[in-house]
Amino acid sequence: MKDQNICQHILAIKEVQLSEDHVCEECVKQGTDWVHLRTCQTCGVTLCCDQSPEKHMTRHYHAKHHPVVASAEPGERWLWCYTDEQFADY
């Protein structure tokens, strides 16, 4: 990730954190379903995406202001910065 057009939040990620649980922690607590999972690169929590009914990862961003998430889906290798609305493969 050495592209000049990549935001500083994504460039600051030295090692991508991924969850081994493969569940949205909040959906499990609430008994709701999720579509895809994302892992916060600041605190490591894994939550559901915006295509999921509860949109827990976006809620996490608004509450905690942790800018970057990684897809926690098998075979996907990308990051998303909420702050700068920027996507990057890794």
Secondary structure, DSSP 8 states (H G I E B T S, - for coil): ---TTS-HHHHT-SS----SS-S-HHHHHHT---S-EEEETTT--EEE-TTSTT-HHHHHHHHH---EEEE-STT--EEEETTTTEEEE-
